[in-house]
Amino acid sequence: MPEESEPELPPLPYDYDALEPHISEQVLTWHHDTHHQGYVNGLQAAEETLAENRSSGDFGGSAGALGNVTHNGCGHYLHTLFWENMSPNGGGEPEGDLADRIAEDFGSYEGWKGEFEAAAGAAGGWALLVYDPVAKQLRNVAVDKHDQGALWGAHPILALDVWEHSYYYDYGPDRGSFIDAFFEVVEWDKAAEEYQKCLDHFE
């Protein structure tokens, strides 16, 4: 079997102050260096526990470790996409094939955005635009924590973190203003890249 690589915290693809005034340097520093690092550490620890339990044959702590893998693993993977879904040169609307597919699956860009904003307002964790390979369409999903409410097999192409640590320092309880700010820095090229991967793999 190939040797498994340990999960690592990826660097931000821009400077910590690059998204100001929409997202502050302080929030990005805390969010990336503390919160995201915590999910990486939690995933590493859970995987180590599982490996130790397999070696010893004592599986008393395995159920809890399995839960920690999904919670921390999803937190790690979604945060990695979230950083890439933003850019100091972002904003605007999608173009090309992704724009066409959004219009096809949601009726219009405005129809998609309104639904996505509703998901972001209601979610206890994440709003995601995903590609559903079973129905072969794009969907919005509202995910609580990191792994509750996800759709099996769906591939996220756009991720918005709406945990309070994402916005409370900058916006207080006004989550709506943070959601508006996200659209000022959203990196549609990355979403289009992830969408193309889905087409290449599933269609």
C-alpha positions as CSV (number, residue, x, y, z in Angstrom):
1,M,0.0,0.0,0.0
2,P,1.2,3.6,-0.7
3,E,2.4,5.5,2.4
4,E,-0.1,7.9,3.6
5,S,0.9,11.6,3.7
6,E,0.1,13.5,6.9
7,P,-2.3,16.4,6.5
8,E,-0.7,19.8,6.5
9,L,-1.9,23.3,6.8
10,P,-1.6,24.9,3.3
11,P,-0.3,28.5,3.2
12,L,-2.8,31.2,2.3
13,P,-2.6,32.0,-1.5
14,Y,-2.3,35.7,-0.7
15,D,-1.1,37.9,2.1
16,Y,-3.1,38.1,5.4
17,D,-4.1,41.7,4.7
18,A,-4.9,41.1,1.0
19,L,-8.7,40.9,1.5
20,E,-9.1,44.1,3.4
21,P,-11.4,45.9,3.9
22,H,-13.8,43.0,3.3
23,I,-12.0,40.5,5.7
24,S,-9.5,41.9,8.1
25,E,-5.9,40.8,8.5
26,Q,-6.7,39.8,12.1
27,V,-9.5,37.5,11.1
28,L,-7.5,35.8,8.5
29,T,-4.6,35.3,10.9
30,W,-6.8,33.8,13.6
31,H,-8.9,31.8,11.1
32,H,-6.1,30.3,9.1
33,D,-3.3,30.0,11.7
34,T,-5.4,28.9,14.7
35,H,-8.8,27.5,13.5
36,H,-7.6,25.7,10.4
37,Q,-4.5,24.5,12.1
38,G,-6.7,23.0,14.8
39,Y,-8.6,20.9,12.3
40,V,-5.3,19.7,10.8
41,N,-4.0,18.8,14.2
42,G,-7.3,17.1,15.1
43,L,-7.2,15.0,11.9
44,Q,-3.6,14.0,12.5
45,A,-4.4,12.9,16.1
46,A,-7.5,11.0,15.1
47,E,-5.6,9.1,12.4
48,E,-2.8,8.3,14.8
49,T,-5.3,6.9,17.3
50,L,-6.9,4.7,14.6
51,A,-3.5,3.4,13.5
52,E,-2.5,2.6,17.1
53,N,-5.8,0.8,17.7
54,R,-5.4,-1.3,14.6
55,S,-1.9,-2.3,15.8
56,S,-2.9,-3.1,19.3
57,G,-6.3,-4.7,18.5
58,D,-7.9,-2.5,21.1
59,F,-10.7,-0.6,19.4
60,G,-12.3,1.0,22.4
61,G,-11.4,4.5,21.2
62,S,-12.0,4.0,17.5
63,A,-15.6,5.1,17.3
64,G,-14.7,8.6,18.7
65,A,-11.6,8.8,16.5
66,L,-13.7,8.0,13.4
67,G,-16.0,10.9,14.2
68,N,-13.0,13.1,14.7
69,V,-11.7,12.1,11.2
70,T,-14.9,13.2,9.5
71,H,-15.3,16.4,11.6
72,N,-11.7,17.6,11.3
73,G,-11.1,16.2,7.8
74,C,-14.1,18.0,6.4
75,G,-13.0,21.2,8.3
76,H,-9.5,20.9,6.8
77,Y,-10.7,20.2,3.2
78,L,-13.4,22.9,3.2
79,H,-11.1,25.5,4.7
80,T,-8.5,24.7,2.0
81,L,-11.1,25.3,-0.7
82,F,-12.5,28.4,1.1
83,W,-9.1,30.2,1.0
84,E,-8.8,29.4,-2.7
85,N,-12.3,30.6,-3.4
86,M,-11.3,34.1,-2.4
87,S,-8.8,36.6,-4.0
88,P,-7.9,40.3,-3.7
89,N,-8.8,40.4,-7.4
90,G,-12.1,38.6,-7.0
91,G,-15.7,39.7,-7.2
92,G,-18.1,40.0,-10.1
93,E,-20.0,37.1,-11.6
94,P,-19.0,33.7,-13.1
95,E,-18.3,33.5,-16.8
96,G,-18.1,30.8,-19.5
97,D,-19.3,27.3,-18.9
98,L,-19.9,27.7,-15.2
99,A,-22.1,30.7,-15.7
100,D,-24.1,28.8,-18.3
101,R,-24.5,25.9,-16.0
102,I,-25.6,28.0,-13.1
103,A,-28.2,29.6,-15.3
104,E,-29.4,26.2,-16.5
105,D,-29.6,24.6,-13.1
106,F,-30.9,27.6,-11.1
107,G,-32.8,29.6,-13.8
108,S,-30.4,32.6,-13.5
109,Y,-27.4,33.8,-11.6
110,E,-29.7,35.8,-9.4
111,G,-31.7,32.7,-8.7
112,W,-28.6,30.9,-7.7
113,K,-27.2,33.7,-5.6
114,G,-30.4,34.3,-3.7
115,E,-30.6,30.6,-2.8
116,F,-26.9,30.5,-1.9
117,E,-27.3,33.5,0.4
118,A,-30.3,31.8,2.0
119,A,-28.2,28.7,2.7
120,A,-25.4,30.9,4.1
121,G,-27.9,32.6,6.4
122,A,-29.3,29.4,7.7
123,A,-26.2,27.1,7.9
124,G,-24.5,26.4,11.2
125,G,-21.2,25.9,9.4
126,W,-20.9,26.2,5.6
127,A,-22.8,27.2,2.5
128,L,-21.6,25.2,-0.5
129,L,-22.2,25.2,-4.2
130,V,-21.6,21.5,-5.2
131,Y,-21.8,19.4,-8.2
132,D,-24.1,16.4,-7.7
133,P,-22.8,13.5,-9.9
134,V,-25.9,11.4,-9.5
135,A,-28.4,14.1,-10.7
136,K,-25.6,15.6,-12.8
137,Q,-26.4,19.1,-11.7
138,L,-25.2,21.9,-9.5
139,R,-26.9,22.3,-6.1
140,N,-26.6,24.6,-3.1
141,V,-26.3,22.9,0.3
142,A,-26.3,24.2,3.9
143,V,-23.9,22.3,6.1
144,D,-23.9,22.4,9.9
145,K,-20.5,22.1,11.6
146,H,-18.4,20.6,8.8
147,D,-20.1,17.4,7.9
148,Q,-23.8,17.5,8.8
149,G,-26.2,18.0,5.9
150,A,-23.6,17.2,3.1
151,L,-24.7,15.3,0.1
152,W,-23.0,12.0,-0.5
153,G,-20.8,12.0,-3.6
154,A,-21.2,15.7,-4.2
155,H,-18.1,17.7,-5.0
156,P,-17.8,21.2,-3.6
157,I,-16.8,23.9,-6.0
158,L,-17.5,27.0,-3.9
159,A,-17.3,27.1,-0.1
160,L,-18.3,29.9,2.2
161,D,-17.5,29.5,5.9
162,V,-20.2,31.0,8.1
163,W,-19.0,29.9,11.5
164,E,-18.9,32.9,13.8
165,H,-15.1,32.9,13.9
166,S,-15.2,33.9,10.2
167,Y,-16.9,37.2,10.7
168,Y,-17.8,38.2,14.3
169,Y,-14.6,40.3,14.8
170,D,-15.3,42.3,11.7
171,Y,-19.1,42.3,11.5
172,G,-20.4,41.4,14.9
173,P,-23.7,39.5,14.6
174,D,-24.3,40.9,11.1
175,R,-23.7,37.7,9.1
176,G,-25.5,39.2,6.1
177,S,-22.8,41.9,5.7
178,F,-20.1,39.3,5.8
179,I,-21.9,37.3,3.1
180,D,-22.0,40.4,1.0
181,A,-18.3,41.0,1.6
182,F,-17.6,37.4,0.4
183,F,-19.0,38.3,-3.0
184,E,-16.6,41.2,-3.2
185,V,-13.6,38.8,-3.1
186,V,-15.1,35.6,-4.5
187,E,-12.6,33.9,-6.9
188,W,-14.8,32.5,-9.7
189,D,-11.8,31.1,-11.7
190,K,-11.2,28.6,-8.9
191,A,-14.9,27.6,-8.8
192,A,-14.8,27.2,-12.6
193,E,-11.6,25.0,-12.3
194,E,-13.4,22.7,-9.8
195,Y,-16.5,22.6,-11.9
196,Q,-14.4,21.5,-14.9
197,K,-12.8,18.7,-12.9
198,C,-16.3,17.4,-12.2
199,L,-17.2,17.5,-15.9
200,D,-14.0,15.7,-16.8
201,H,-14.6,13.0,-14.2
202,F,-18.4,12.5,-14.1
203,E,-19.8,13.6,-17.4
